[in-house]
Amino acid sequence: MTRNLSLLLVTGAFAVSCADYNETYNFKADPDPSVIVPYKDMNPVKSYIDRNTYPNMSLGTTLKVSDFNKQELAHAAAVTNFDDVAFGTTLMSGSIINAKGVMNFLDMSDLLDHVQEIDVSVYGSPIFANDNQPDDWLNTLTAPIEIPVEYVEGKSVDFNKKSVGPYDGTIVKGKAEIVKYDDQNVLRISAQSSVRIIEDFEVAPLAKYTTTFYAKADKDITFDVNFSGNAVPGSGTSGKWPLKQGKWTKIVVEAQSSPDESNGYLQIETARGITINIKNVSVGYYPDNHRPQTPKELSDTIHYAVRTWCEGLMNINKSRITSFDLIDEPIDIKAVLPDKGVFDIKHSTEKIYWQDVLGSENYAPVVANEARKAFKENEGDVNELKFFISENGLEDNKKWESLKYWIGIWDAKGAKIDGINAKVNLSYSEDAATQKANQATFEKLLDNLASSGKLIRLSNFDITYKNAEGTAVPAKDITEAQRQKLADYYAYAIKQYMSKIPNEKQAGICKGNMVDTNDPVGLWAIDNTTKDWVRTATYKAFCDALSGQ
């Protein structure tokens, strides 16, 4: 099946029909990014892996779902040259679940149908993570529970019981007095005045207050209202409160106090030429009609959320993805476990994390068991299912020891962690001493990873280039000689992985970017004139290293 034939007309002079080696079963990659010199005669990168010697070795790349589903050039490069594709955050729960718990799997469904059709593997995005979790949904689920409450009578003032004369309440500005009006004593607030008509009562946080008073003016007027530091808009122009002339009108103000205000009051503010008469003021409130969820309710809620997400994900997956990051970046380098000498996993006081409720030790066991159960119930063979813990910064020995500690705890509690997905952050330096240290750090990381006995995957496998002063050299400025040094370091890193990680534990290497970004990280560069993808020395380095040369 050939797709996007029209693209062959717009990719430049080198956009010719695909070579036979770009066939992936019945799918042909169009346009073909591999026919542009240099390195024109080399085969797709993945074809250089010796599958007999390295049966578990897999070469992956990272791509946005939207770019993959377009089935254009990036898609062609991915399916032609790599064993599997990963999609970063775009298939994570925070991108799929809305505040009401509705899951939008349209992009994922299209993607999985297509990769099944052309027999391309997908490495699953983290099932659980904190940086891209469905915060709005979790906030909704864990919100306080509504409870019935009764109205509480509060303070009242009857100005008819006060003597004519100066007003004894708070006058913020202007003038107010008790006067005889309509055969009764009332509070008269003069023009350009700001006066509190009821005050000095304690306000309860989150309580909703209802203040009622009667007002009359001798002409149509508007006025402003403020309740305990909160401006309360009315139905008139610019949020003003309107009052028709000639009759006593009941005014009802419903509001909460400002968060930093504990003293209750209702304040009336008049403008130029406006005088208003007030009588019979009262205030009462409904207490906050919510209570926090109990620990048992919160636990049930989060277990429900874990189960619901896993069921939705595995239902759309239908066993087509068999390797997932189960948890992404769990280690908190700012929190040390007492008496253990290792870092705790992440917790939050600002929002809710899954593990805040599940607990550090039970986090992975709970989510692994729910995900495994959902996978099995949706056509999956759990013997084929692999769960990885992905983490960055593992070249730091304490962080590495911390991750190893937690994986041991989780394994003992039945989580069945199959592998570690180490996110690497590599750079090549022109300074010899720095480069020697770079290599030593990388080799030590691989030794540590190998010692775990787990499957080992390297992701974010992009190497930046730095000059002797430590300044990054951008893709637009890198010379051919510098590009070759960078390519040689890529080859070195690949060979180190394939030699230090036992063959049966090699879960593969995943490229962060196929093509240059601002940094010269790509197997391809972008031609400034034609915008074609052009193979770089790194392309050849990958092929040579994977073949054992």
Backbone torsions as a table, in degrees:
resi	resn	phi	psi	omega
1	MET	NA	123.9	-178.6
2	THR	-105.6	133.7	-177.8
3	ARG	-120.0	155.3	171.8
4	ASN	56.4	42.8	-179.7
5	LEU	-60.6	-32.2	-178.2
6	SER	-62.3	-24.5	-178.9
7	LEU	-66.3	-22.0	179.2
8	LEU	-63.2	-20.0	-175.7
9	LEU	-86.7	-10.1	-171.3
10	VAL	-125.6	10.3	-176.9
11	THR	-102.6	13.1	174.9
12	GLY	100.4	178.6	-172.6
13	ALA	-64.9	-22.5	-176.1
14	PHE	-88.4	-1.8	-176.6
15	ALA	-80.8	85.5	179.2
16	VAL	-111.1	179.2	-177.1
17	SER	-64.0	155.6	-171.3
18	CYS	-72.1	146.2	174.0
19	ALA	-72.4	159.2	-178.2
20	ASP	-59.7	-33.0	-176.3
21	TYR	-71.5	-6.1	175.4
22	ASN	-90.8	7.2	173.1
23	GLU	-74.1	128.3	171.4
24	THR	-119.2	91.4	-170.1
25	TYR	54.5	-120.5	-176.5
26	ASN	-93.7	4.6	180.0
27	PHE	-100.2	132.4	177.6
28	LYS	-114.2	129.6	-176.8
29	ALA	-75.7	117.1	176.1
30	ASP	-128.6	133.2	-10.2
31	PRO	-73.9	165.8	-176.2
32	ASP	-96.0	113.2	-177.9
33	PRO	-82.6	7.4	-170.5
34	SER	-106.6	2.5	-172.8
35	VAL	-99.1	10.7	-176.8
36	ILE	-101.0	132.1	178.2
37	VAL	-67.3	154.1	2.2
38	PRO	-83.6	-177.3	-180.0
39	TYR	58.2	34.2	-174.7
40	LYS	-63.7	-34.1	-170.4
41	ASP	-89.2	3.9	-179.8
42	MET	-80.4	149.0	180.0
43	ASN	-82.5	171.9	175.8
44	PRO	-55.2	145.9	-171.1
45	VAL	-57.0	-46.2	-173.7
46	LYS	-63.0	-21.4	-176.9
47	SER	-71.3	-11.5	-177.4
48	TYR	-88.3	-7.1	179.9
49	ILE	-73.7	130.1	175.4
50	ASP	-78.7	96.4	-174.3
51	ARG	-68.4	-22.7	178.1
52	ASN	-72.7	-43.3	-179.7
53	THR	-78.1	-36.4	-177.0
54	TYR	-122.8	72.7	-172.3
55	PRO	-66.9	-24.9	-177.8
56	ASN	-98.4	-6.6	-176.6
57	MET	-65.1	131.6	-179.6
58	SER	-135.2	137.7	178.0
59	LEU	-109.3	119.6	-177.5
60	GLY	-120.6	171.1	174.5
61	THR	-144.1	161.3	-178.8
62	THR	-108.1	137.8	-175.8
63	LEU	-150.2	151.2	173.2
64	LYS	-74.4	145.3	178.5
65	VAL	-58.4	-42.6	-177.6
66	SER	-62.3	-39.1	178.6
67	ASP	-69.3	-37.5	178.9
68	PHE	-67.6	-44.6	-176.5
69	ASN	-69.6	-17.5	174.2
70	LYS	-68.0	-24.8	-179.3
71	GLN	55.1	48.6	177.0
72	GLU	-113.5	-145.3	-167.4
73	LEU	-63.4	-46.3	-179.7
74	ALA	-62.0	-39.7	176.7
75	HIS	-61.3	-44.4	-178.7
76	ALA	-62.7	-43.4	179.0
77	ALA	-63.7	-39.3	-177.3
78	ALA	-66.7	-50.7	-173.5
79	VAL	-75.1	-23.2	-179.7
80	THR	-80.9	-38.6	-168.4
81	ASN	-107.2	-10.3	-173.3
82	PHE	-127.5	151.5	179.2
83	ASP	-75.8	-35.5	-177.4
84	ASP	-145.8	162.9	-179.1
85	VAL	-125.3	136.3	173.7
86	ALA	-113.0	153.8	-171.5
87	PHE	-124.6	19.1	172.3
88	GLY	55.6	-135.8	-174.1
89	THR	-80.3	-10.9	-170.8
90	THR	-73.8	-10.8	174.3
91	LEU	-114.1	20.6	179.2
92	MET	-93.0	161.6	-170.9
93	SER	-59.4	-34.6	-179.5
94	GLY	-65.3	-21.9	178.3
95	SER	-93.6	-6.3	-172.2
96	ILE	-116.0	-33.5	-173.9
97	ILE	-102.1	128.5	177.4
98	ASN	-92.0	-177.3	-173.4
99	ALA	-61.7	-26.2	-179.8
100	LYS	-91.7	2.5	179.4
101	GLY	86.6	9.0	177.3
102	VAL	-78.3	130.5	-176.3
103	MET	-104.1	124.0	-180.0
104	ASN	-102.2	99.6	-178.0
105	PHE	-104.8	19.2	-173.8
106	LEU	-60.5	-50.1	-179.7
107	ASP	-63.2	-41.8	-178.7
108	MET	-66.7	-38.3	178.8
109	SER	-63.9	-45.2	177.9
110	ASP	-60.7	-43.5	-178.3
111	LEU	-62.3	-48.3	-176.2
112	LEU	-68.4	-35.8	175.7
113	ASP	-62.0	-40.9	-177.4
114	HIS	-70.5	-47.1	-178.2
115	VAL	-65.4	-30.0	175.6
116	GLN	-67.4	-37.5	-179.0
117	GLU	-66.1	-38.4	-176.2
118	ILE	-103.6	4.3	174.9
119	ASP	61.2	51.7	173.8
120	VAL	-113.1	139.2	-177.7
121	SER	-87.5	151.1	175.7
122	VAL	-120.4	132.9	171.5
123	TYR	-92.4	124.3	-170.6
124	GLY	-70.3	135.1	173.7
125	SER	-59.9	157.2	179.2
126	PRO	-53.1	129.7	178.7
127	ILE	-73.6	-36.5	178.4
128	PHE	-130.8	134.9	179.1
129	ALA	-159.6	165.6	178.5
130	ASN	-103.6	-29.2	-178.8
131	ASP	-72.1	-23.4	178.6
132	ASN	-138.7	53.4	175.2
133	GLN	-94.2	162.1	-177.5
134	PRO	-79.6	75.9	-173.4
135	ASP	-57.9	-43.4	-177.8
136	ASP	-62.0	-41.4	178.7
137	TRP	-66.3	-45.7	179.8
138	LEU	-63.6	-37.2	176.5
139	ASN	-63.3	-40.2	178.3
140	THR	-65.0	-45.3	-176.9
141	LEU	-66.8	-36.0	-174.3
142	THR	-98.8	9.4	-179.6
143	ALA	-62.9	154.0	176.4
144	PRO	-55.7	152.4	-176.0
145	ILE	-90.8	135.5	178.2
146	GLU	-71.1	138.0	178.4
147	ILE	-131.6	154.1	177.9
148	PRO	-71.2	137.8	177.0
149	VAL	-133.7	157.9	179.1
150	GLU	-110.0	150.0	179.8
151	TYR	-65.7	135.9	-179.9
152	VAL	-109.2	120.3	176.7
153	GLU	-69.0	140.0	-179.0
154	GLY	-119.5	-136.8	-174.3
155	LYS	-87.5	151.5	176.6
156	SER	-141.8	156.5	178.3
157	VAL	-137.7	128.2	174.9
158	ASP	-113.9	104.3	-176.0
159	PHE	-67.1	-18.1	179.2
160	ASN	-67.7	-18.5	178.6
161	LYS	-91.4	-0.7	178.4
162	LYS	-99.4	153.8	-178.5
163	SER	-80.5	148.1	175.3
164	VAL	-60.3	134.8	179.8
165	GLY	147.5	-162.8	-177.8
166	PRO	-61.6	147.5	179.0
167	TYR	-77.0	132.7	-177.0
168	ASP	-93.6	5.7	177.0
169	GLY	-92.2	-169.6	-177.0
170	THR	-82.7	122.5	172.3
171	ILE	-108.1	106.0	-178.0
172	VAL	-67.8	-41.0	173.9
173	LYS	-158.5	160.9	176.7
174	GLY	81.5	-141.9	-171.1
175	LYS	-142.6	142.0	173.4
176	ALA	-150.0	145.8	-178.9
177	GLU	-154.7	159.9	174.0
178	ILE	-87.0	125.0	-178.5
179	VAL	-131.8	161.2	174.4
180	LYS	-83.9	124.5	-176.5
181	TYR	-154.1	128.3	-177.2
182	ASP	54.8	43.8	176.7
183	ASP	62.4	28.3	177.1
184	GLN	-154.3	163.5	177.0
185	ASN	-88.4	132.2	-178.9
186	VAL	-136.8	165.6	173.0
187	LEU	-91.4	123.6	177.0
188	ARG	-108.1	121.9	177.9
189	ILE	-102.3	123.4	-175.6
190	SER	-78.8	172.1	179.1
191	ALA	-62.8	148.5	177.6
192	GLN	55.2	44.3	-179.3
193	SER	-124.9	156.8	176.7
194	SER	-133.9	115.6	-168.5
195	VAL	-136.6	138.2	175.4
196	ARG	-89.3	118.9	-175.1
197	ILE	-92.3	-15.6	170.3
198	ILE	-151.7	140.0	-172.1
199	GLU	-161.5	179.3	175.0
200	ASP	60.6	50.4	168.9
201	PHE	-131.7	148.8	-176.2
202	GLU	-79.0	130.6	179.3
203	VAL	-98.9	140.0	177.5
204	ALA	-92.9	132.5	179.1
205	PRO	-57.2	136.9	176.6
206	LEU	72.3	-5.1	177.1
207	ALA	-72.4	146.8	179.5
208	LYS	-102.6	117.5	-175.1
209	TYR	-98.1	142.8	175.3
210	THR	-120.0	115.7	177.4
211	THR	-109.0	129.4	-178.1
212	THR	-122.1	135.9	173.3
213	PHE	-152.5	165.5	177.2
214	TYR	-111.1	138.2	-176.3
215	ALA	-133.7	149.3	176.7
216	LYS	-147.9	143.1	177.0
217	ALA	-137.3	159.1	-177.6
218	ASP	-88.5	1.5	173.0
219	LYS	-155.1	166.5	176.8
220	ASP	-62.2	130.1	-179.5
221	ILE	-140.1	169.5	168.4
222	THR	-132.8	153.0	179.9
223	PHE	-146.8	167.7	179.4
224	ASP	-107.2	152.8	-178.9
225	VAL	-129.3	137.5	175.1
226	ASN	-133.0	127.9	177.8
227	PHE	-112.8	111.1	174.9
228	SER	45.6	49.0	175.3
229	GLY	92.7	-5.2	178.1
230	ASN	-109.0	121.0	173.0
231	ALA	-69.3	126.7	-176.5
232	VAL	-106.9	112.9	-176.9
233	PRO	-72.8	144.8	173.9
234	GLY	-103.7	-170.3	-175.1
235	SER	-90.5	-2.2	-178.3
236	GLY	-87.3	-177.8	179.9
237	THR	-60.1	136.8	178.4
238	SER	59.5	29.4	176.5
239	GLY	76.7	15.4	179.3
240	LYS	-77.8	160.3	174.8
241	TRP	-99.2	119.9	-177.6
242	PRO	-87.6	149.3	176.4
243	LEU	-142.8	122.4	178.1
244	LYS	-80.5	149.1	-177.0
245	GLN	-72.6	154.7	161.7
246	GLY	96.1	-11.0	178.3
247	LYS	-148.7	153.8	177.6
248	TRP	-69.8	128.3	-176.3
249	THR	-121.9	133.1	177.9
250	LYS	-77.8	126.5	178.8
251	ILE	-112.2	128.1	-179.6
252	VAL	-120.6	121.0	180.0
253	VAL	-114.6	120.3	177.0
254	GLU	-112.2	126.0	-174.6
255	ALA	-164.5	162.6	169.6
256	GLN	-107.7	158.3	178.7
257	SER	-76.3	162.0	171.7
258	SER	-62.8	144.5	-175.6
259	PRO	-56.6	-30.8	-176.9
260	ASP	-98.6	16.2	-177.9
261	GLU	-114.8	125.7	178.2
262	SER	-107.0	-16.7	179.3
263	ASN	-94.0	127.0	-177.3
264	GLY	-89.2	142.1	174.5
265	TYR	-165.0	156.4	170.4
266	LEU	-120.5	125.2	-172.4
267	GLN	-116.9	129.7	178.3
268	ILE	-105.4	133.2	-179.6
269	GLU	-124.4	125.8	-179.4
270	THR	-108.0	159.6	179.7
271	ALA	-106.9	-175.0	-179.1
272	ARG	-59.6	134.8	174.7
273	GLY	76.4	11.8	-175.6
274	ILE	-117.7	124.5	173.5
275	THR	-123.6	138.1	-176.6
276	ILE	-134.1	142.6	179.0
277	ASN	-109.0	136.2	-173.2
278	ILE	-126.2	141.4	172.2
279	LYS	-146.8	161.3	171.7
280	ASN	48.5	76.8	-179.5
281	VAL	-102.6	135.6	175.6
282	SER	-145.7	152.8	178.4
283	VAL	-138.0	141.1	174.8
284	GLY	-149.1	179.8	-176.2
285	TYR	-156.6	157.2	167.6
286	TYR	-98.6	122.4	177.1
287	PRO	-60.1	161.3	175.7
288	ASP	-52.5	121.7	-175.1
289	ASN	-95.4	36.5	177.0
290	HIS	-132.3	150.5	171.5
291	ARG	-133.4	148.9	177.7
292	PRO	-63.1	151.6	173.5
293	GLN	-67.4	143.9	175.8
294	THR	-70.3	161.2	176.2
295	PRO	-53.1	-39.3	179.1
296	LYS	-66.4	-44.0	178.6
297	GLU	-63.4	-41.8	-179.7
298	LEU	-64.5	-41.9	177.8
299	SER	-62.0	-45.5	178.8
300	ASP	-61.5	-38.7	-178.8
301	THR	-64.3	-47.7	-177.9
302	ILE	-69.4	-37.8	175.6
303	HIS	-62.1	-39.5	175.7
304	TYR	-61.3	-43.6	-178.8
305	ALA	-64.7	-42.6	177.5
306	VAL	-59.5	-48.4	-178.2
307	ARG	-63.7	-43.4	-177.6
308	THR	-64.6	-43.9	179.2
309	TRP	-64.7	-45.2	-179.3
310	CYS	-63.2	-41.3	179.8
311	GLU	-64.6	-42.2	178.8
312	GLY	-64.8	-44.8	-179.1
313	LEU	-63.4	-48.6	-175.3
314	MET	-74.5	-23.6	175.6
315	ASN	-68.2	-41.2	178.8
316	ILE	-76.5	-27.8	-178.8
317	ASN	-71.7	-46.0	-178.1
318	LYS	49.5	48.4	172.8
319	SER	68.1	10.3	-177.9
320	ARG	-75.3	-29.5	171.0
321	ILE	-102.5	127.2	-177.9
322	THR	-116.0	-9.9	176.7
323	SER	-122.3	126.5	-177.7
324	PHE	-132.8	149.3	156.9
325	ASP	-75.0	117.0	178.8
326	LEU	-73.7	-48.8	-179.5
327	ILE	-132.4	136.6	-178.1
328	ASP	-107.7	127.0	172.4
329	GLU	47.6	63.5	-177.6
330	PRO	-79.7	-19.4	-169.1
331	ILE	-81.2	134.6	178.6
332	ASP	-108.1	107.4	-175.7
333	ILE	-75.1	-2.2	178.6
334	LYS	-100.5	-2.1	-176.0
335	ALA	-127.3	113.4	-178.6
336	VAL	-100.5	134.4	177.0
337	LEU	-72.2	127.1	177.6
338	PRO	-58.4	135.3	174.7
339	ASP	69.0	2.0	-178.6
340	LYS	-109.4	-26.8	-179.7
341	GLY	72.2	16.1	178.4
342	VAL	-126.0	164.6	178.7
343	PHE	-77.2	146.9	172.1
344	ASP	-77.8	171.5	170.8
345	ILE	-86.4	167.3	-172.8
346	LYS	-68.0	139.1	170.6
347	HIS	-137.5	164.0	-175.1
348	SER	-135.5	144.2	171.5
349	THR	-107.4	-5.8	-176.4
350	GLU	-98.8	-30.4	175.3
351	LYS	-148.0	173.9	-175.5
352	ILE	-92.0	130.7	171.3
353	TYR	-104.4	151.7	178.0
354	TRP	-50.8	-47.9	-173.5
355	GLN	-72.9	-14.9	175.4
356	ASP	-60.4	-34.2	-178.4
357	VAL	-97.2	-41.4	-178.5
358	LEU	-70.7	-27.9	-177.0
359	GLY	91.7	149.0	-176.1
360	SER	-57.5	-46.3	-174.5
361	GLU	-74.7	-27.7	-176.6
362	ASN	-97.3	-5.6	-175.9
363	TYR	-55.2	-64.1	-177.4
364	ALA	-63.9	-42.3	178.2
365	PRO	-58.2	-42.1	-179.1
366	VAL	-65.7	-49.7	-174.9
367	VAL	-71.3	-34.4	178.2
368	ALA	-65.6	-43.5	-178.3
369	ASN	-67.5	-39.3	178.4
370	GLU	-67.9	-41.2	179.7
371	ALA	-67.0	-40.1	179.4
372	ARG	-65.6	-41.9	179.1
373	LYS	-62.5	-44.6	-179.8
374	ALA	-66.1	-37.7	177.3
375	PHE	-61.2	-45.0	-178.9
376	LYS	-65.1	-38.8	-177.9
377	GLU	-73.9	-8.8	-179.0
378	ASN	-122.5	55.2	170.7
379	GLU	72.9	15.5	-174.9
380	GLY	-99.0	145.9	172.2
381	ASP	-97.0	110.8	-174.1
382	VAL	-65.2	-17.6	176.3
383	ASN	-68.4	-21.4	178.4
384	GLU	-92.7	-10.8	-173.9
385	LEU	-81.5	131.0	-179.9
386	LYS	-124.6	131.4	177.6
387	PHE	-114.3	131.9	177.7
388	PHE	-116.2	151.9	166.9
389	ILE	-103.3	121.9	-179.7
390	SER	-99.4	137.1	-178.7
391	GLU	-152.9	150.0	176.5
392	ASN	-106.7	171.7	173.9
393	GLY	66.7	22.6	-175.6
394	LEU	-75.8	-3.6	172.0
395	GLU	-70.0	-18.3	172.0
396	ASP	-76.6	120.5	-170.5
397	ASN	-63.0	-37.7	-179.0
398	LYS	-67.8	-37.8	177.9
399	LYS	-66.9	-40.1	177.3
400	TRP	-61.7	-46.8	179.7
401	GLU	-62.9	-34.2	179.1
402	SER	-67.2	-45.4	178.3
403	LEU	-62.6	-42.9	179.3
404	LYS	-61.2	-39.3	178.0
405	TYR	-60.8	-48.2	-175.6
406	TRP	-70.0	-37.4	176.3
407	ILE	-61.9	-38.2	176.1
408	GLY	-62.0	-43.8	177.1
409	ILE	-61.2	-47.2	-176.3
410	TRP	-67.7	-40.3	176.1
411	ASP	-58.7	-44.5	-177.7
412	ALA	-63.6	-26.2	179.3
413	LYS	-95.0	11.2	171.5
414	GLY	93.0	18.7	-176.8
415	ALA	-74.9	-25.3	-177.5
416	LYS	55.1	69.8	176.0
417	ILE	-87.5	116.2	-175.5
418	ASP	-84.7	-32.0	-173.0
419	GLY	-156.6	174.1	176.9
420	ILE	-119.6	127.6	175.4
421	ASN	-103.7	98.0	-175.8
422	ALA	-86.3	117.5	175.5
423	LYS	-82.4	113.8	-175.2
424	VAL	-95.8	153.9	178.6
425	ASN	-133.0	85.9	-170.0
426	LEU	-105.1	149.6	174.2
427	SER	-146.2	149.8	173.4
428	TYR	-101.7	136.2	180.0
429	SER	-119.9	139.1	174.8
430	GLU	-73.5	-16.4	176.3
431	ASP	-79.3	121.8	-171.9
432	ALA	-60.7	-43.0	-178.5
433	ALA	-65.7	-41.8	178.8
434	THR	-64.5	-41.8	-179.1
435	GLN	-66.5	-37.0	177.0
436	LYS	-62.4	-41.5	177.5
437	ALA	-66.4	-38.5	176.4
438	ASN	-57.3	-46.0	-178.0
439	GLN	-66.9	-41.7	179.9
440	ALA	-63.2	-41.2	178.9
441	THR	-63.1	-43.9	-179.3
442	PHE	-65.5	-42.9	-179.6
443	GLU	-64.8	-38.4	177.9
444	LYS	-64.5	-40.8	176.6
445	LEU	-57.9	-47.6	-179.5
446	LEU	-62.8	-39.3	177.6
447	ASP	-61.4	-44.0	178.6
448	ASN	-62.7	-46.5	-179.6
449	LEU	-60.6	-43.5	-179.2
450	ALA	-62.4	-34.2	-177.8
451	SER	-67.6	-16.0	-178.6
452	SER	-71.5	-23.3	-175.9
453	GLY	75.6	5.6	179.9
454	LYS	-94.2	165.5	167.2
455	LEU	-62.2	141.2	-176.6
456	ILE	-123.9	125.7	176.8
457	ARG	-123.5	136.6	172.8
458	LEU	-104.9	127.8	178.2
459	SER	-124.4	173.1	-173.9
460	ASN	56.7	38.9	-171.8
461	PHE	-79.8	70.7	174.2
462	ASP	-118.7	136.3	178.7
463	ILE	-116.3	122.7	177.4
464	THR	-88.5	162.3	-177.5
465	TYR	-115.2	126.9	179.2
466	LYS	-123.2	141.6	178.4
467	ASN	-77.7	-177.1	-175.1
468	ALA	-64.0	-23.0	179.3
469	GLU	-87.6	-2.5	179.1
470	GLY	90.1	9.2	179.5
471	THR	-90.4	133.1	-179.9
472	ALA	-67.0	135.6	176.7
473	VAL	-94.2	119.1	-177.9
474	PRO	-74.0	161.9	-177.9
475	ALA	-58.9	-35.7	-175.7
476	LYS	-70.1	-18.4	-176.1
477	ASP	-109.0	-7.9	-172.7
478	ILE	-71.1	138.9	179.6
479	THR	-89.0	166.8	178.0
480	GLU	-61.4	-38.7	179.4
481	ALA	-65.2	-41.7	178.1
482	GLN	-67.1	-39.4	178.5
483	ARG	-61.4	-37.3	179.7
484	GLN	-67.2	-40.7	176.9
485	LYS	-61.5	-41.2	178.1
486	LEU	-63.5	-43.9	179.0
487	ALA	-61.1	-40.2	179.4
488	ASP	-63.3	-35.8	179.4
489	TYR	-71.4	-36.5	172.7
490	TYR	-57.3	-47.1	-179.4
491	ALA	-61.3	-42.9	176.8
492	TYR	-57.6	-48.1	-177.2
493	ALA	-62.7	-42.0	178.7
494	ILE	-63.2	-45.1	-179.2
495	LYS	-65.0	-37.9	177.3
496	GLN	-62.1	-43.7	177.9
497	TYR	-60.3	-46.9	-174.3
498	MET	-72.4	-19.3	178.4
499	SER	-95.3	-35.2	-175.7
500	LYS	-86.9	-30.9	178.3
501	ILE	-89.8	122.3	-179.9
502	PRO	-54.1	144.3	-174.7
503	ASN	-51.1	-43.1	-175.3
504	GLU	-73.9	-10.0	-179.8
505	LYS	-106.4	4.6	-179.0
506	GLN	-81.1	105.8	176.8
507	ALA	-93.6	-3.3	171.1
508	GLY	112.8	175.3	179.1
509	ILE	-121.8	134.7	-179.6
510	CYS	-117.6	119.2	178.9
511	LYS	-70.2	136.3	177.8
512	GLY	-72.8	-45.1	179.0
513	ASN	-136.9	132.8	177.8
514	MET	-75.0	-35.0	-173.6
515	VAL	-118.5	155.1	-179.7
516	ASP	-52.1	139.8	166.3
517	THR	-99.2	-143.8	169.5
518	ASN	-63.4	-28.1	176.9
519	ASP	-95.1	154.3	-178.3
520	PRO	-82.4	59.9	-172.2
521	VAL	-94.2	-5.8	-167.5
522	GLY	-88.0	155.4	164.5
523	LEU	-73.3	-20.1	175.4
524	TRP	-123.6	147.2	166.8
525	ALA	-106.4	165.6	178.8
526	ILE	-105.1	121.6	178.4
527	ASP	-65.2	126.0	-175.2
528	ASN	-63.0	-29.0	-176.3
529	THR	-89.4	-53.3	-174.3
530	THR	-90.4	-16.5	-175.0
531	LYS	67.1	11.9	174.8
532	ASP	-69.6	157.0	171.5
533	TRP	-85.4	129.4	-177.4
534	VAL	-119.9	125.9	179.1
535	ARG	-59.5	138.5	178.4
536	THR	-106.1	176.8	175.7
537	ALA	-60.2	-25.7	178.6
538	THR	-65.6	-34.2	176.5
539	TYR	-58.0	-50.1	-179.1
540	LYS	-65.0	-37.7	180.0
541	ALA	-62.2	-40.7	176.5
542	PHE	-60.9	-48.5	-177.5
543	CYS	-61.1	-45.3	-178.8
544	ASP	-65.1	-45.5	-177.2
545	ALA	-65.9	-42.2	-178.9
546	LEU	-67.0	-27.1	179.8
547	SER	-86.3	-5.5	178.8
548	GLY	92.6	5.3	-179.8
549	GLN	-77.6	NA	NA
